[in-house]
């Protein structure tokens, strides 16, 4: 029981320190770039914390979502199914995905099962 309490306290302290460092980093970037470009004033730590909270409320997220299985959360309309199999990613590429990438004029080589087997 004592280990759980100590671990919880350490986690809270480390989490607070990480958040404070991220806010400080954003504040440094803001104060280095924005006042020179726009003529606005520099901001302090608490103003930057407020901007970070406001950004979180407006966008609903701060950064990239890792490890999510929900395609809509990950931003994948045509993403790969996460069925736990160890199949190669190009085995799951659909014709619709290939057409999408061709329409975007992206130079991506999408190998099919036939191409992979012929190379062996």
C-alpha positions as CSV (number, residue, x, y, z in Angstrom):
1,X,0.0,0.0,0.0
2,X,2.8,2.3,0.9
3,X,4.5,1.6,-2.5
4,X,1.4,2.6,-4.3
5,X,1.1,5.9,-2.5
6,X,4.8,6.7,-3.1
7,X,4.5,5.8,-6.8
8,X,1.4,7.9,-7.2
9,X,3.1,10.9,-5.6
10,X,6.2,10.5,-7.8
11,X,4.0,10.2,-10.9
12,X,2.1,13.4,-10.1
13,X,5.3,15.3,-9.4
14,X,7.0,14.0,-12.6
15,X,3.9,14.7,-14.7
16,X,3.6,18.2,-13.3
17,X,7.3,18.8,-14.1
18,X,6.9,17.5,-17.7
19,X,3.9,19.7,-18.3
20,X,5.7,22.8,-16.8
21,X,8.7,22.1,-19.1
22,X,6.4,21.9,-22.2
23,X,4.7,25.1,-21.2
24,X,8.1,26.8,-20.7
25,X,9.3,25.5,-24.1
26,X,6.2,26.9,-25.8
27,X,6.7,30.2,-24.0
28,X,10.3,30.4,-25.2
29,X,9.3,29.7,-28.8
30,X,6.5,32.3,-28.6
31,X,8.7,35.0,-27.1
32,X,11.5,34.3,-29.7
33,X,9.2,34.4,-32.8
34,X,5.9,36.1,-32.3
35,X,7.0,39.6,-30.9
36,X,9.4,40.1,-33.8
37,X,7.0,39.1,-36.5
38,X,3.8,40.8,-35.2
39,X,4.9,43.4,-32.7
40,X,2.9,41.7,-29.9
41,X,4.2,41.6,-26.4
42,X,6.1,38.7,-24.9
43,X,4.0,36.4,-22.7
44,X,4.8,35.0,-19.2
45,X,4.4,31.4,-18.0
46,X,0.8,31.6,-16.9
47,X,-0.3,33.3,-20.1
48,X,1.3,30.5,-22.0
49,X,-0.4,27.9,-19.8
50,X,-3.7,29.6,-20.6
51,X,-2.9,29.5,-24.3
52,X,-2.0,25.8,-24.1
53,X,-5.3,25.1,-22.3
54,X,-7.3,27.1,-24.8
55,X,-5.6,25.3,-27.7
56,X,-6.5,22.0,-26.0
57,X,-10.1,23.1,-25.7
58,X,-10.4,24.3,-29.2
59,X,-8.7,21.4,-31.0
60,X,-9.5,18.6,-28.7
61,X,-6.0,17.3,-28.7
62,X,-2.4,18.5,-28.3
63,X,-0.5,16.2,-30.5
64,X,-0.4,12.9,-32.3
65,X,-2.5,10.1,-31.0
66,X,-0.3,6.9,-30.7
67,X,-1.7,3.4,-30.3
68,X,-5.3,4.2,-31.1
69,X,-7.4,1.6,-32.8
70,X,-10.2,4.0,-33.7
71,X,-9.7,5.0,-37.4
72,X,-11.6,8.3,-37.0
73,X,-9.4,9.3,-34.1
74,X,-6.2,8.5,-36.0
75,X,-7.4,10.4,-39.0
76,X,-7.5,7.4,-41.2
77,X,-10.4,7.1,-43.5
78,X,-8.9,4.2,-45.5
79,X,-6.5,2.9,-42.8
80,X,-5.5,-0.7,-42.4
81,X,-7.6,-2.9,-40.2
82,X,-5.9,-3.7,-36.9
83,X,-6.8,-7.4,-36.7
84,X,-3.6,-8.4,-34.9
85,X,-2.2,-10.4,-37.9
86,X,1.4,-10.1,-39.0
87,X,0.6,-9.7,-42.6
88,X,2.6,-7.2,-44.7
89,X,1.0,-3.8,-45.0
90,X,0.9,-4.0,-48.8
91,X,-1.3,-7.1,-48.6
92,X,-4.1,-5.0,-47.3
93,X,-3.9,-2.1,-49.8
94,X,-7.2,-1.7,-51.5
95,X,-7.9,-0.5,-55.0
96,X,-9.6,2.5,-53.6
97,X,-6.4,3.4,-51.6
98,X,-4.2,2.9,-54.7
99,X,-6.5,5.2,-56.7
100,X,-6.4,7.8,-53.9
101,X,-2.6,7.9,-53.9
102,X,-2.5,8.0,-57.7
103,X,-4.9,10.9,-57.7
104,X,-2.7,12.7,-55.2
105,X,0.2,12.3,-57.5
106,X,2.3,10.7,-54.8
107,X,5.1,8.5,-56.0
108,X,4.5,5.5,-53.9
109,X,5.2,2.0,-55.0
110,X,2.5,-0.3,-53.8
111,X,3.4,-3.9,-54.2
112,X,0.8,-6.5,-54.5
113,X,1.0,-10.2,-53.5
114,X,1.9,-11.2,-57.1
115,X,4.9,-8.8,-57.2
116,X,6.2,-10.0,-53.8
117,X,5.9,-13.7,-54.7
118,X,7.6,-13.2,-58.1
119,X,10.6,-11.5,-56.4
120,X,11.2,-14.6,-54.1
